Amino acid sequence: MNRVLVVYKKSAYQLHMLERRDAHLRGLLRRRHPDVLDMQQAHRVHQQTLAAVTATLRRLGAAADLVYRADLKTTARYDLVVSVGGDGTVLQASHVVADTPLLGVNSDPRRSEAVFCAATKATIGAVLRCALARPPGWRAGEGTLPMRRLWRLAVRLNGRRAGLLALNDVLIAHEDPATMSRYRLKIGARQEPQKSSGLWVATAAGSSSAILAAGGKRLTWTSPQFQYKPRELYQGRLTDCRLTGGVLPMGRRLEVTWLMREGKVYVDGPHVRLPLRFGDRLVIELSPDHPLHLLGGVG
């Protein structure tokens, strides 16, 4: 493996202070506001990790290209994709990855949980040597770097497939967080109207994040299952909801008919959003094609 694509995030400090020159934040920096100083330090730490990744790849003889995650279009020419940031960068990179192995580097372990990431600045040399050695899953002098096959969600809106697969989760909700979401949920032969703060649908790999906090179940990362959970489901005199959450196997599907004038489908966080109108129909299921090949991770 010698063709490597490095996908990196930009820190909040770089985006808002250096590029957009936010006047409010710059004023706080002049007054040495502790949280803005911490933002500045986080930027330095992230940049140091990114520099360590590129230097290590050069030292190991790999031909590396760098791309900002928002500009990422394809990974087809590469043998390995390395994301530098946290889980958000892994998720954005995964939307463009089909079968290429993906290695996540946590650029700031003190501030980022980054469960999808297998390396840090301190371990990047050993991990990259292992990743570049042979097809993933090998033993090396430094230990093992397993390759996990993670199943992803396919989303169809009014019969048309969305152009990406969700690694973590999908949230169906109104754009205004204070507005109750109304929709009809169908699983198998049962369907029912629901009112809630939104509907979570998550992969096994995404089962330890938002859906778990909403009352879902933690699943083994590589399990060919997915789950759903209404968020703050309303139960009243006129409602008797039975579809209150559950785990579904590969081959089952979940259908949602949106019953409001507008709404959104959020795929793996806030960056990918599909608009919804009254009567729109969503079908969500595990995709049997192109599971993500993730190197390492702590799940």
C-alpha positions as CSV (number, residue, x, y, z in Angstrom):
1,M,0.0,0.0,0.0
2,N,1.8,3.1,-1.1
3,R,-1.0,5.4,-2.5
4,V,-2.4,7.2,0.6
5,L,-5.1,9.9,0.8
6,V,-5.0,12.0,4.0
7,V,-8.3,13.6,4.8
8,Y,-8.1,16.3,7.5
9,K,-10.5,18.6,9.3
10,K,-9.9,22.3,9.9
11,S,-10.0,23.3,13.6
12,A,-12.6,25.7,14.9
13,Y,-9.8,28.2,15.4
14,Q,-8.6,28.0,11.8
15,L,-12.2,28.3,10.4
16,H,-13.5,31.0,12.6
17,M,-10.4,33.0,13.6
18,L,-7.9,32.6,10.8
19,E,-10.2,32.3,7.8
20,R,-13.5,34.0,8.7
21,R,-11.9,36.4,11.2
22,D,-14.8,36.3,13.6
23,A,-14.8,39.7,15.3
24,H,-16.4,38.4,18.5
25,L,-14.0,35.6,19.0
26,R,-11.0,37.8,18.1
27,G,-12.1,40.2,20.8
28,L,-12.3,37.4,23.3
29,L,-8.8,36.3,22.3
30,R,-7.4,39.7,22.9
31,R,-9.0,39.6,26.4
32,R,-7.4,36.1,26.8
33,H,-10.7,34.4,27.4
34,P,-9.7,30.9,28.7
35,D,-12.0,29.0,26.3
36,V,-10.8,30.8,23.3
37,L,-7.2,30.2,24.4
38,D,-8.1,26.5,24.7
39,M,-9.5,26.7,21.1
40,Q,-6.1,28.2,20.0
41,Q,-4.2,25.4,21.8
42,A,-6.4,22.7,20.2
43,H,-5.6,24.1,16.8
44,R,-1.8,23.8,17.5
45,V,-2.3,20.2,18.7
46,H,-4.3,19.3,15.6
47,Q,-1.7,20.9,13.3
48,Q,1.1,19.0,15.0
49,T,-0.7,15.7,14.6
50,L,-1.3,16.4,10.9
51,A,2.3,17.3,10.4
52,A,3.4,14.0,12.2
53,V,1.1,11.9,9.9
54,T,2.5,13.4,6.7
55,A,6.1,13.2,7.9
56,T,5.6,9.6,8.9
57,L,4.1,8.7,5.5
58,R,7.1,10.3,3.7
59,R,9.5,8.4,5.9
60,L,7.8,5.1,5.1
61,G,7.9,5.8,1.4
62,A,4.2,6.3,0.8
63,A,2.9,8.7,-1.8
64,A,0.4,10.8,0.1
65,D,-2.1,13.4,-1.1
66,L,-3.9,15.7,1.4
67,V,-7.5,17.0,1.1
68,Y,-9.7,19.0,3.4
69,R,-12.7,16.8,4.3
70,A,-15.3,19.2,2.8
71,D,-13.5,19.0,-0.6
72,L,-13.3,15.2,-0.7
73,K,-14.7,13.8,-3.9
74,T,-13.2,10.3,-4.5
75,T,-10.9,7.8,-2.9
76,A,-10.9,5.3,-5.8
77,R,-7.2,5.8,-6.8
78,Y,-5.9,5.1,-3.3
79,D,-4.8,2.0,-1.3
80,L,-5.5,3.6,2.1
81,V,-7.4,6.5,3.4
82,V,-6.2,8.2,6.6
83,S,-8.5,10.6,8.4
84,V,-6.9,13.2,10.8
85,G,-9.3,14.7,13.3
86,G,-12.0,12.8,15.3
87,D,-15.0,10.7,14.6
88,G,-16.6,13.5,12.5
89,T,-13.7,13.3,10.1
90,V,-14.0,9.5,9.9
91,L,-17.7,9.9,9.2
92,Q,-17.3,12.4,6.4
93,A,-14.5,10.4,4.8
94,S,-16.6,7.2,5.0
95,H,-19.2,8.8,2.7
96,V,-16.8,8.7,-0.2
97,V,-15.1,5.4,0.6
98,A,-16.4,2.2,-1.0
99,D,-13.9,-0.6,-0.5
100,T,-10.6,1.2,0.4
101,P,-9.5,0.6,4.0
102,L,-9.9,3.6,6.3
103,L,-7.6,4.4,9.2
104,G,-8.6,7.1,11.7
105,V,-6.1,9.3,13.6
106,N,-7.3,11.1,16.7
107,S,-5.6,14.4,16.4
108,D,-6.3,15.5,19.9
109,P,-7.0,12.7,22.4
110,R,-7.4,15.1,25.3
111,R,-10.4,16.7,23.7
112,S,-11.8,14.1,21.4
113,E,-13.3,10.7,22.2
114,A,-12.8,9.4,18.6
115,V,-13.9,5.8,19.0
116,F,-13.4,5.1,15.3
117,C,-9.8,6.2,15.5
118,A,-6.9,3.7,15.9
119,A,-3.9,6.0,16.2
120,T,-2.7,9.2,17.9
121,K,0.4,11.4,17.3
122,A,2.2,9.2,19.8
123,T,1.4,5.9,18.1
124,I,1.2,7.0,14.4
125,G,4.6,5.5,13.5
126,A,3.8,2.0,14.6
127,V,0.2,2.0,13.4
128,L,1.1,3.3,9.9
129,R,3.9,0.8,9.5
130,C,1.4,-1.9,10.3
131,A,-1.3,-0.4,7.9
132,L,1.1,-0.1,5.0
133,A,2.7,-3.5,5.4
134,R,0.1,-5.9,3.8
135,P,-3.6,-6.3,3.5
136,P,-5.1,-5.4,6.9
137,G,-5.5,-7.7,9.8
138,W,-1.8,-8.7,10.2
139,R,0.5,-9.1,13.1
140,A,3.4,-6.8,13.3
141,G,6.2,-6.3,15.9
142,E,4.1,-3.6,17.5
143,G,1.0,-5.8,17.9
144,T,-2.1,-6.2,15.8
145,L,-4.2,-3.8,13.8
146,P,-7.5,-5.6,13.1
147,M,-9.8,-4.7,10.2
148,R,-13.4,-4.4,11.1
149,R,-16.2,-4.8,8.5
150,L,-18.8,-2.3,9.4
151,W,-22.3,-2.4,7.8
152,R,-23.8,0.8,6.6
153,L,-27.3,2.2,6.1
154,A,-28.8,2.8,2.7
155,V,-31.5,5.6,2.5
156,R,-34.1,5.9,-0.2
157,L,-36.3,9.0,-0.5
158,N,-39.4,8.6,-2.7
159,G,-37.8,5.6,-4.3
160,R,-34.4,7.2,-5.1
161,R,-31.3,6.1,-3.4
162,A,-29.3,8.8,-1.6
163,G,-25.7,9.0,-2.9
164,L,-24.0,7.9,0.3
165,L,-24.2,5.2,3.0
166,A,-24.5,6.1,6.7
167,L,-21.8,4.7,8.9
168,N,-23.2,6.0,12.2
169,D,-26.8,7.0,12.2
170,V,-29.7,8.8,10.5
171,L,-32.0,11.3,12.3
172,I,-35.4,12.1,10.9
173,A,-36.7,15.3,12.5
174,H,-38.0,18.8,12.1
175,E,-35.3,21.4,11.5
176,D,-36.5,23.4,14.5
177,P,-35.5,21.4,17.6
178,A,-38.4,22.9,19.6
179,T,-41.0,21.5,17.0
180,M,-42.6,18.1,17.5
181,S,-42.0,15.8,14.5
182,R,-45.1,13.9,13.1
183,Y,-44.6,10.9,10.9
184,R,-45.9,7.4,10.2
185,L,-43.6,4.6,11.0
186,K,-43.9,1.2,9.4
187,I,-41.9,-2.0,10.2
188,G,-43.2,-5.2,8.6
189,A,-47.0,-5.4,8.8
190,R,-47.3,-2.9,11.6
191,Q,-47.6,0.9,11.1
192,E,-48.6,3.7,13.3
193,P,-48.5,7.5,13.4
194,Q,-46.1,9.0,15.9
195,K,-45.2,12.3,17.5
196,S,-41.7,12.7,18.9
197,S,-38.6,14.9,18.9
198,G,-37.4,12.8,15.9
199,L,-36.5,9.2,15.0
200,W,-33.1,7.8,15.3
201,V,-32.0,4.9,13.1
202,A,-28.4,3.6,13.8
203,T,-26.0,1.0,12.6
204,A,-24.3,-1.4,15.0
205,A,-21.2,0.8,14.8
206,G,-23.3,3.8,15.7
207,S,-25.1,2.1,18.6
208,S,-22.8,3.6,21.2
209,S,-23.5,7.2,20.4
210,A,-26.8,9.2,20.2
211,I,-29.2,6.3,20.0
212,L,-27.7,4.8,23.1
213,A,-28.3,8.1,25.0
214,A,-31.9,8.0,23.7
215,G,-32.5,4.6,25.3
216,G,-31.2,2.3,22.5
217,K,-29.1,-0.8,22.8
218,R,-25.3,-1.2,22.4
219,L,-24.5,-3.7,19.6
220,T,-21.3,-5.4,18.5
221,W,-19.8,-3.2,15.9
222,T,-19.6,-5.8,13.2
223,S,-23.1,-7.2,13.7
224,P,-25.2,-7.2,10.5
225,Q,-28.0,-5.4,12.4
226,F,-29.4,-1.9,12.8
227,Q,-31.9,-0.3,15.3
228,Y,-34.4,2.4,15.6
229,K,-35.5,4.6,18.5
230,P,-38.1,7.4,18.6
231,R,-36.7,10.4,20.5
232,E,-38.9,11.6,23.3
233,L,-41.9,9.8,22.0
234,Y,-45.3,11.3,22.9
235,Q,-47.8,8.9,24.4
236,G,-51.3,10.4,25.1
237,R,-55.0,9.8,25.2
238,L,-55.2,9.4,21.4
239,T,-52.0,7.4,20.9
240,D,-50.9,3.9,21.8
241,C,-47.5,3.5,20.1
242,R,-46.0,0.0,20.1
243,L,-43.0,0.7,17.7
244,T,-40.9,2.3,20.5
245,G,-37.5,0.9,19.5
246,G,-35.9,-2.3,18.4
247,V,-33.1,-4.1,16.6
248,L,-33.6,-5.3,13.0
249,P,-31.5,-7.7,11.0
250,M,-30.0,-7.4,7.6
251,G,-32.8,-7.7,5.0
252,R,-35.5,-5.9,7.1
253,R,-36.5,-2.4,6.3
254,L,-37.9,0.6,8.1
255,E,-40.3,3.0,6.3
256,V,-41.2,6.5,7.4
257,T,-43.9,8.8,5.8
258,W,-43.3,12.4,6.8
259,L,-46.5,14.2,7.9
260,M,-45.4,17.8,8.2
261,R,-44.9,20.6,5.8
262,E,-41.1,20.4,6.2
263,G,-38.4,18.4,7.8
264,K,-34.9,17.0,7.4
265,V,-33.0,13.7,7.2
266,Y,-29.6,14.1,8.9
267,V,-27.1,11.6,7.8
268,D,-24.1,11.0,10.2
269,G,-24.4,14.4,11.8
270,P,-25.3,17.9,10.6
271,H,-23.3,18.2,7.4
272,V,-25.4,15.9,5.1
273,R,-29.1,16.9,5.1
274,L,-32.0,15.8,2.9
275,P,-35.1,18.0,2.8
276,L,-38.5,16.5,3.6
277,R,-42.0,17.6,2.5
278,F,-45.4,16.4,3.5
279,G,-46.0,12.9,2.2
280,D,-42.4,12.1,1.4
281,R,-41.5,8.4,2.0
282,L,-38.2,7.1,3.4
283,V,-37.0,3.6,3.3
284,I,-33.9,2.7,5.4
285,E,-32.2,-0.6,5.6
286,L,-28.7,-2.1,5.9
287,S,-26.8,-2.1,2.6
288,P,-25.3,-5.6,1.8
289,D,-22.8,-3.8,-0.5
290,H,-19.6,-2.0,0.3
291,P,-19.3,-2.4,4.1
292,L,-16.6,0.0,5.4
293,H,-13.2,-1.6,6.1
294,L,-12.1,0.2,9.3
295,L,-8.6,-0.4,10.7
296,G,-8.5,-0.5,14.4
297,G,-10.9,1.6,16.5
298,V,-12.0,0.9,20.0
299,G,-15.5,-0.4,19.5
